[in-house]
Amino acid sequence: MKGATAALWVAMGGFGFIATVEADEVKSVRVVLPADGDPIMRNVGSVFARQVESRCCARVVMQGDAALTLALAIEPGVGTEGFRIVDGNAGTIRIVGNDARGVVYGVGKFLRTSGYSEGGFTPGTWRGESVPAKPIRGMYFATHFHNFYMDGPVEDITHLRFARASPAALNIDYAPSPNS
């Protein structure tokens, strides 16, 4: 997916803009953390590295050269738990959080909007600022028909960590039917 271009409409909390960003696939990413050595920020960097390296062939380093640099920073002023993703100098993307949580949410957004393939890592094209409208972030959890638990493979569903019941209690029969 070399040279992918995307036009985005971002509307959050009454502000919006259109951004066009070009993203090339890379085989290496360097993560730059704040100099203070905060353990939360180190953890965010290692989560990013683990997610990228588990999804594609790109290698993530904390020192040295790489095709793309991801700079993580905390700069108060964005808004509580808010973050900003912006392009920096050539080959650099900055994820700036108002606080450590803001950086976590920013890295999550960046990971969700990025691409992963056998050829490497394609950085997400979303650029902008996100600040929660309310003091508590939340998620909408819904159960709808045709979700994973209804359509997923039986073996995967029964091996989920939170499924404490035995297959017998779930009324699942692993034995093939005598008529098959």
QUIUR-V724289 format. One record per residue. N is the residue number from 1. OMEGA is omega in radians with two decimals (none if undefined). NEAR is the number of other ideal C-beta (glycine too) atoms within 12 Angstrom. D_LAST is the distance of its C-alpha to the last C-alpha in Angstrom with 1 decimal. Layout:
n | omega | near | d_last
N | OMEGA | NEAR | D_LAST
N | OMEGA | NEAR | D_LAST
This chain:
n | omega | near | d_last
1 | -3.09 | 22 | 44.1
2 | 3.06 | 15 | 47.7
3 | 3.14 | 12 | 50.4
4 | 3.12 | 21 | 48.2
5 | 3.13 | 15 | 50.4
6 | 3.02 | 23 | 49.6
7 | -3.03 | 15 | 51.8
8 | 2.96 | 21 | 51.2
9 | -3.11 | 14 | 52.5
10 | 3.11 | 25 | 53.0
11 | -3.12 | 13 | 54.1
12 | 3.02 | 21 | 54.6
13 | 3.08 | 15 | 57.1
14 | 3.11 | 9 | 59.1
15 | -3.14 | 14 | 59.5
16 | 3.07 | 13 | 57.7
17 | 3.08 | 16 | 58.2
18 | 3.13 | 15 | 56.5
19 | 3.05 | 23 | 56.1
20 | -3.07 | 17 | 55.1
21 | 3.07 | 26 | 54.1
22 | -3.11 | 18 | 53.1
23 | 3.08 | 31 | 50.7
24 | 3.09 | 22 | 50.1
25 | 3.12 | 26 | 47.4
26 | 3.12 | 33 | 48.8
27 | 3.12 | 25 | 47.8
28 | 3.12 | 27 | 50.0
29 | 3.05 | 41 | 51.1
30 | 3.10 | 30 | 54.1
31 | 3.10 | 40 | 54.2
32 | -3.13 | 29 | 57.7
33 | 3.05 | 30 | 58.1
34 | -3.06 | 25 | 61.3
35 | -3.06 | 12 | 63.9
36 | 3.07 | 13 | 64.2
37 | 3.14 | 12 | 61.1
38 | -3.11 | 20 | 59.5
39 | 3.12 | 13 | 56.4
40 | -3.14 | 23 | 54.4
41 | 3.07 | 32 | 55.1
42 | 3.11 | 21 | 54.1
43 | 3.10 | 20 | 50.8
44 | 3.10 | 37 | 50.3
45 | -3.13 | 34 | 51.0
46 | 3.06 | 20 | 48.5
47 | 3.10 | 23 | 45.8
48 | -3.12 | 40 | 46.5
49 | -3.12 | 30 | 46.3
50 | -3.12 | 16 | 43.1
51 | -3.13 | 24 | 41.4
52 | -3.08 | 37 | 42.7
53 | 3.11 | 22 | 42.0
54 | -3.07 | 15 | 38.4
55 | -3.10 | 21 | 37.7
56 | -3.08 | 27 | 39.5
57 | -3.13 | 19 | 41.7
58 | 3.14 | 33 | 44.9
59 | -3.14 | 22 | 47.1
60 | -3.13 | 34 | 49.0
61 | 3.09 | 24 | 52.4
62 | 3.12 | 24 | 55.1
63 | 3.10 | 13 | 58.0
64 | -3.08 | 14 | 58.9
65 | 3.06 | 14 | 58.1
66 | -3.13 | 28 | 55.0
67 | -3.12 | 26 | 54.3
68 | 3.06 | 37 | 54.0
69 | 3.07 | 29 | 55.8
70 | -3.12 | 42 | 54.5
71 | 3.11 | 36 | 57.4
72 | -3.10 | 44 | 56.7
73 | 3.01 | 36 | 59.7
74 | 3.11 | 31 | 60.9
75 | 3.13 | 24 | 63.6
76 | -3.14 | 15 | 64.5
77 | 3.13 | 17 | 65.2
78 | -3.05 | 29 | 61.7
79 | -3.07 | 26 | 61.1
80 | -3.12 | 22 | 59.4
81 | 3.13 | 27 | 55.9
82 | 3.11 | 33 | 56.4
83 | 3.10 | 40 | 55.9
84 | 3.04 | 34 | 56.9
85 | -3.09 | 41 | 55.2
86 | 3.03 | 24 | 57.8
87 | 3.08 | 27 | 58.5
88 | 3.06 | 20 | 61.1
89 | -3.10 | 12 | 62.9
90 | 3.09 | 10 | 61.3
91 | -3.12 | 22 | 57.8
92 | 3.01 | 23 | 57.9
93 | -3.14 | 41 | 56.0
94 | 2.99 | 32 | 57.4
95 | -3.06 | 49 | 55.5
96 | 3.10 | 36 | 58.3
97 | 3.04 | 39 | 57.7
98 | 3.14 | 27 | 60.2
99 | -3.10 | 27 | 59.0
100 | 3.11 | 31 | 56.3
101 | 3.09 | 26 | 53.7
102 | 3.10 | 36 | 54.6
103 | 3.11 | 41 | 53.9
104 | -3.14 | 29 | 50.5
105 | 3.12 | 33 | 49.6
106 | 3.10 | 43 | 51.1
107 | 3.08 | 42 | 49.0
108 | 3.10 | 27 | 45.9
109 | -3.13 | 30 | 46.8
110 | 3.11 | 42 | 47.5
111 | -3.11 | 32 | 44.2
112 | -3.10 | 19 | 42.3
113 | -3.14 | 28 | 44.2
114 | 3.12 | 36 | 44.1
115 | -3.10 | 27 | 41.8
116 | 3.13 | 25 | 39.9
117 | 3.09 | 19 | 38.7
118 | -3.13 | 14 | 38.7
119 | 3.13 | 17 | 42.2
120 | -3.04 | 29 | 43.6
121 | 3.06 | 38 | 44.6
122 | -3.09 | 35 | 45.8
123 | 3.10 | 42 | 48.0
124 | -3.09 | 31 | 47.4
125 | -3.14 | 30 | 49.9
126 | 3.04 | 34 | 50.5
127 | 3.12 | 32 | 54.2
128 | -3.09 | 32 | 55.9
129 | 3.10 | 32 | 56.6
130 | 3.09 | 35 | 54.5
131 | -3.12 | 28 | 56.1
132 | 3.14 | 22 | 54.5
133 | -3.11 | 16 | 56.2
134 | -3.08 | 11 | 55.9
135 | -3.14 | 11 | 56.7
136 | 3.06 | 10 | 53.1
137 | 3.14 | 19 | 50.2
138 | 3.09 | 10 | 47.0
139 | 3.07 | 9 | 43.5
140 | 3.08 | 7 | 41.6
141 | -3.12 | 7 | 38.4
142 | 2.99 | 7 | 36.1
143 | 3.14 | 10 | 32.7
144 | 3.07 | 11 | 31.3
145 | 3.10 | 9 | 28.0
146 | 3.00 | 9 | 25.8
147 | -3.04 | 12 | 27.4
148 | -3.05 | 14 | 25.7
149 | 3.10 | 18 | 24.6
150 | -3.02 | 12 | 22.7
151 | -3.08 | 12 | 21.2
152 | 3.09 | 15 | 21.3
153 | -3.09 | 13 | 18.6
154 | -3.11 | 19 | 17.8
155 | 3.13 | 13 | 19.1
156 | -3.10 | 14 | 22.3
157 | -3.09 | 20 | 23.0
158 | -3.14 | 23 | 22.7
159 | 3.09 | 15 | 25.0
160 | -3.07 | 16 | 27.7
161 | -3.07 | 8 | 31.0
162 | 3.09 | 9 | 31.9
163 | -3.06 | 18 | 28.6
164 | -3.09 | 11 | 30.0
165 | 3.09 | 13 | 27.4
166 | 3.09 | 11 | 24.8
167 | 3.12 | 17 | 21.0
168 | 3.13 | 11 | 21.2
169 | 3.11 | 10 | 24.0
170 | -3.14 | 18 | 22.3
171 | 3.12 | 11 | 19.4
172 | -3.14 | 18 | 16.8
173 | 3.14 | 13 | 13.8
174 | -3.07 | 13 | 13.0
175 | 3.10 | 9 | 10.5
176 | 3.14 | 7 | 6.8
177 | -3.11 | 7 | 5.5
178 | -3.13 | 6 | 5.6
179 | -3.09 | 4 | 3.8
180 | none | 6 | 0.0
